[in-house]
């Protein structure tokens, strides 16, 4: 990644916020009277993709430490 650490941290915060928002959306969907399994599946897939991207960014921000 050729982005600056500050840009990566900002992106990481944006992704974490979206991940939390998806958590809330999924909970609201499940808790509502009308459950749409296809919509829930799409939200969960997006949430997993965000989790993967968050992990990649966190890895990029951590210095390589040789033990």
C-alpha atoms as an extended CHARMM CRD file, in Angstrom:
* protein
*
        67  EXT
         1         1  UNK       CA              0.0000000000        0.0000000000        0.0000000000  PROA      1               0.0000000000
         2         2  UNK       CA              1.3850000000        3.3370000000       -1.0050000000  PROA      2               0.0000000000
         3         3  UNK       CA             -0.9400000000        5.4480000000        1.1400000000  PROA      3               0.0000000000
         4         4  UNK       CA              0.2490000000        7.4700000000        4.0890000000  PROA      4               0.0000000000
         5         5  UNK       CA             -0.3770000000        6.0470000000        7.5700000000  PROA      5               0.0000000000
         6         6  UNK       CA             -2.7700000000        8.9000000000        8.3730000000  PROA      6               0.0000000000
         7         7  UNK       CA             -4.8450000000        8.0800000000        5.2970000000  PROA      7               0.0000000000
         8         8  UNK       CA             -4.8660000000        4.4000000000        6.2580000000  PROA      8               0.0000000000
         9         9  UNK       CA             -6.0100000000        5.2200000000        9.8000000000  PROA      9               0.0000000000
        10        10  UNK       CA             -8.7880000000        7.4300000000        8.4590000000  PROA      10              0.0000000000
        11        11  UNK       CA             -9.9290000000        4.6730000000        6.1010000000  PROA      11              0.0000000000
        12        12  UNK       CA             -9.7630000000        2.1990000000        8.9840000000  PROA      12              0.0000000000
        13        13  UNK       CA            -12.0340000000        4.4130000000       11.0970000000  PROA      13              0.0000000000
        14        14  UNK       CA            -14.5020000000        4.7400000000        8.2180000000  PROA      14              0.0000000000
        15        15  UNK       CA            -14.6030000000        0.9860000000        7.7280000000  PROA      15              0.0000000000
        16        16  UNK       CA            -15.0350000000        0.3370000000       11.4540000000  PROA      16              0.0000000000
        17        17  UNK       CA            -17.9560000000        2.7800000000       11.5290000000  PROA      17              0.0000000000
        18        18  UNK       CA            -19.5940000000        1.0850000000        8.5490000000  PROA      18              0.0000000000
        19        19  UNK       CA            -19.0270000000       -2.3140000000       10.1950000000  PROA      19              0.0000000000
        20        20  UNK       CA            -20.8080000000       -1.1170000000       13.3730000000  PROA      20              0.0000000000
        21        21  UNK       CA            -23.6270000000        0.3800000000       11.3030000000  PROA      21              0.0000000000
        22        22  UNK       CA            -24.1080000000       -2.9390000000        9.5350000000  PROA      22              0.0000000000
        23        23  UNK       CA            -24.2790000000       -4.6380000000       12.9230000000  PROA      23              0.0000000000
        24        24  UNK       CA            -27.1340000000       -2.3350000000       13.8640000000  PROA      24              0.0000000000
        25        25  UNK       CA            -28.8710000000       -2.7930000000       10.5140000000  PROA      25              0.0000000000
        26        26  UNK       CA            -28.6870000000       -6.5800000000       10.7730000000  PROA      26              0.0000000000
        27        27  UNK       CA            -30.0380000000       -6.5100000000       14.3310000000  PROA      27              0.0000000000
        28        28  UNK       CA            -32.8900000000       -4.2260000000       13.2580000000  PROA      28              0.0000000000
        29        29  UNK       CA            -33.7050000000       -6.4700000000       10.3000000000  PROA      29              0.0000000000
        30        30  UNK       CA            -33.7410000000       -9.5950000000       12.4470000000  PROA      30              0.0000000000
        31        31  UNK       CA            -35.7860000000       -7.8440000000       15.1370000000  PROA      31              0.0000000000
        32        32  UNK       CA            -38.3620000000       -6.4560000000       12.7330000000  PROA      32              0.0000000000
        33        33  UNK       CA            -41.6270000000       -8.2270000000       12.0580000000  PROA      33              0.0000000000
        34        34  UNK       CA            -40.6890000000       -8.7860000000        8.4270000000  PROA      34              0.0000000000
        35        35  UNK       CA            -37.4950000000      -10.7940000000        7.9680000000  PROA      35              0.0000000000
        36        36  UNK       CA            -35.8510000000      -10.7660000000        4.5530000000  PROA      36              0.0000000000
        37        37  UNK       CA            -33.2330000000      -13.5560000000        4.4560000000  PROA      37              0.0000000000
        38        38  UNK       CA            -31.7000000000      -12.3780000000        1.1740000000  PROA      38              0.0000000000
        39        39  UNK       CA            -31.2020000000       -8.8570000000        2.5250000000  PROA      39              0.0000000000
        40        40  UNK       CA            -29.7430000000      -10.2270000000        5.7640000000  PROA      40              0.0000000000
        41        41  UNK       CA            -27.3460000000      -12.4430000000        3.8050000000  PROA      41              0.0000000000
        42        42  UNK       CA            -26.1560000000       -9.4900000000        1.7140000000  PROA      42              0.0000000000
        43        43  UNK       CA            -25.5900000000       -7.3550000000        4.8060000000  PROA      43              0.0000000000
        44        44  UNK       CA            -23.6550000000      -10.1550000000        6.4920000000  PROA      44              0.0000000000
        45        45  UNK       CA            -21.4930000000      -10.6620000000        3.3840000000  PROA      45              0.0000000000
        46        46  UNK       CA            -20.6730000000       -6.9570000000        3.2820000000  PROA      46              0.0000000000
        47        47  UNK       CA            -19.8480000000       -7.0460000000        6.9840000000  PROA      47              0.0000000000
        48        48  UNK       CA            -17.4120000000       -9.9350000000        6.4310000000  PROA      48              0.0000000000
        49        49  UNK       CA            -15.7840000000       -8.1080000000        3.5160000000  PROA      49              0.0000000000
        50        50  UNK       CA            -15.3380000000       -5.0630000000        5.7440000000  PROA      50              0.0000000000
        51        51  UNK       CA            -13.8130000000       -7.2160000000        8.4670000000  PROA      51              0.0000000000
        52        52  UNK       CA            -11.2690000000       -8.5780000000        5.9750000000  PROA      52              0.0000000000
        53        53  UNK       CA            -10.3980000000       -5.1040000000        4.7170000000  PROA      53              0.0000000000
        54        54  UNK       CA            -10.0620000000       -3.8360000000        8.2950000000  PROA      54              0.0000000000
        55        55  UNK       CA             -7.6640000000       -6.6900000000        9.0810000000  PROA      55              0.0000000000
        56        56  UNK       CA             -5.5640000000       -5.8570000000        6.0060000000  PROA      56              0.0000000000
        57        57  UNK       CA             -5.3490000000       -2.1860000000        6.9580000000  PROA      57              0.0000000000
        58        58  UNK       CA             -4.4260000000       -3.0060000000       10.5490000000  PROA      58              0.0000000000
        59        59  UNK       CA             -1.7230000000       -5.3140000000        9.2640000000  PROA      59              0.0000000000
        60        60  UNK       CA             -0.4000000000       -2.5930000000        6.9560000000  PROA      60              0.0000000000
        61        61  UNK       CA             -0.2490000000       -0.1210000000        9.8440000000  PROA      61              0.0000000000
        62        62  UNK       CA              1.6320000000       -2.4400000000       12.2040000000  PROA      62              0.0000000000
        63        63  UNK       CA              5.4020000000       -2.5190000000       11.7530000000  PROA      63              0.0000000000
        64        64  UNK       CA              6.9830000000       -5.8250000000       10.8860000000  PROA      64              0.0000000000
        65        65  UNK       CA              8.4300000000       -7.2340000000       14.0960000000  PROA      65              0.0000000000
        66        66  UNK       CA             10.8010000000      -10.1420000000       13.8560000000  PROA      66              0.0000000000
        67        67  UNK       CA             10.7120000000      -12.1420000000       17.0410000000  PROA      67              0.0000000000
